[in-house]
Amino acid sequence: MRQQTTPCRYRYDALDRLATRTPVGGSIARSFYQSDTLASEIQDAEHLRFLHHDRQLLATQSALATLLIGSDQQHSVLHTVSAGLPAAIAYTPYGHRQALNPLPGFNGERPDPLTGHYLLGNGYRAYNPVLMRFNSPDSLSPFGNGGVNAYGYCAGDPVNRSDPTGHGLIDDVQTYIYLGTALVTGVFGLLTARSSIKAVIKGVKLDPEANAVDNALSQTSALRRPATTVEKVSAAIGVGALIASATWTASYIAGKFERDSLAARTLRSVAIVVVVPVLGFRGWTYYRSRLPARSAKKASMSKRSSTGSDRIRSSRSSIRNDDPEIEITPL
């Protein structure tokens, strides 16, 4: 039996999001987005709206009916209620289910009405839940964030992972970046904040011998000077590093509970605003601290070169002075 196929033309907008879908002999379906989330779809006289809270789908609304939706932590639609009639939905581990168009499905993604495949990344790549793989390779594979398997889905773990962008393990890479940045800034803050804050509060202890202080006075009390502007800024930078580390960690935790939530985005923005001047000033102070050592090294090398040249000239002079005089006697 010959399988019937229906050609379909897909068009994308300037942001590489699926804009229109036109099956041969059918009408155009237009998709509209709010940020990167599908907000509505219009086909002929039908207008379907998707009501979200952040990325959590709450309901769909059309002229015919309003459908209330219950989903899990990964936004897969599990329950629906329409006109007081509840319905339950089940999936295979890789997201296959019975056709329920136009209802969104596995991980909150809407399957294509013609193929049943999920167009992840707002149309970037088609994922086939029956074959449990993508139909096209990842542009970030094999050496980028997509991983070695250019067609693999969620590294073989679709129950605990999701891939809303169609770019493989990019979400895991972002997680490692957040945690790594939090760790680096936290360690830097712990190393610099304690000594800098102590210098600001108690002052900097002076060397009694270098400042010609009376020995009796130096034995009874340690003289201190107020912290300089650079030391005060260093203390502020150390505290800022600790704040940035805590903010990175908080944004990661908030993102785990609610992906792309307002709290996670706000904390991430605050962390970026704090960490950029912190790392920039740290690099500048490190460069300033290395300047005397570099100057001393250059002076030492110059002195060695000068000493070597003097020794060579002295050796040449002694060789010329020690040459024996040769007398030529005529025959």
Secondary structure, 3 states (H helix, E strand, C coil): CCCCCCCEEEEECCCCCEEEEEECCCCCEEEEEECCEEEEEEECCEEEEEEEECCEEEEEECCCCEEEEEECCCCCEEEEEECCEEEECCCCCCCCCCCCCCCCCHHHCCECCCCCCEEHHHHCEEEECCCCEECCCCCCCCCCCCCCCCCCCHHHCCCCCCCCCCCCCHHHHHHHHHHHHHHHHHHHHHHHHHHHHHHHHHCEECCCCCCCCCHHHHHHCCCEECCCHHHHHHHHHHHHHHHHHHHHHHHHHHHHHCCCCHHHHHHHHHHHHHHHHHHHHHHHHHHHHHHHHHHHHHHHHHHHHHHHHHHHHHHHHHHHHCCCCCCCCCC
